[in-house]
Amino acid sequence: MSTWPSWLRIGLFLPVLGINVFVLKRVLVQFAPFPGLFLTAALIAFLLDLPCRWLIARGVQRGLAIAAVVLLTIGLVVLAAVELVPLLVEQLSQLISASPALLIAAEQLVNKGQDWAVNHGLPSDFAALSSDLISQFSRVATQISQRLLGILGATVGTTINVVIVLVLAVFLLLGGDSITEGLALWLPERWRNLVINTLERTFRGYFAGQVLLALILSGGQLLVFSLLQIPYGVLFAVLIGFTTLIPYASALTILFVSVILTVQDLRIGLELLAAAITVGQIVDQVIQPRLMGSIVGLQPAWLLIALPIGARVGAIFGIGELLGLLLAVPVASCVKTLADAARQGVSAPESPPVPQAR
């Protein structure tokens, strides 16, 4: 029997892939938000498994190691909720209350720029630009404040989702090995070890490194902002640290918050910009190479391409744009590794075979 030509097989691949993606989307959307909660729980289980393995390697039984890590994590979460969240809510409320005054100050700066341009004989038709920028910024600020207040107000739904995620994470942590072994049996044998090793190395290394970097950067920014008495220092420090989880997002966040404070006070805005850049460079140049190394293995151009694609895919499949952004880089890195292996005809690195699921 003659085989189909390669051009026909490649031509049929995209329509079949499109149909499968459409069907998968329709199925996942019906179960929303559970797919997003499950992926979030899986990421948390990935992170908690690292200290568990560290304890097990030092002679602690697996059950005791998991119990200790889970209890410590819950304690830290409760401590953060008691000590940190009230400060964040307070400073967020203050920033929202001050937003009208900030908008007026921004409009005054634009008008001063227009007067300066007139005095120096430069084009000075800033009126329409000023009005449009102020209106757009006001609209975005209103939408953001409404969403944040809505999130803070949805206490019951948020609490239920957090409980579901924590319970799923614990169960995935307890049975993660058997689940991985069972799923690995569905893969072709020559790709099994390569896929498992690539996913484990990339996801564990990337998210563990990113979370540590976010915590270190948040702590450093919080310390420096407190010493400089930066307004809304806790809110801005946590915001900058959190956006570190997404490549290049922290730089945009630093620029955004420095502009907000510059409108209020030029000196304070420049102080925040200088302090944030200094702490960020120390983390990037000293700490990040030791934590991350070459885990991702993607050029900056591919990172910039992967991020919007990840956000769009997350929105399409109902897991959320934020989770899509968080998963974009490690997924792209895994795809690149597997594609390189397929092109070079490499099956799997030397590693012990995956045991049979019980």
Buried (B, 14 or more C-beta within 10 A) or exposed (E): EEEEEEEEEEEEEEEEEEEEEEEEBEEBEEEEBBBBBBBBBBBBBBBBBBBBBEBBEEEBEBEEBBBBBBEEBEEEEEEEEEEBEEBBBEBBBEBBEBBEEBBEBBBEBBEEBBEEBEEEEEEBEBEEEBEEBBEEBBEEBEEEBEEBBEEBEEEEEEEEBBEBBBEBBBEBBBEBBEBBBBEBEEBEEEBBBBBBBBBEBBBBBBBBBBBBBBEBBBEBBBBBBEEEEBBBBBBBBBBBBBBBBBBEBBBEBBEEBBBBBBBBEEEBBEBBBEBBBEBBEBBBEEBBEEBBEEBBEBEEEBBEBBBEBBBEBBBBBBBBBBBBBBBBBBBBBBEBBBEEBEEEEEEBEEEEEBEEEE
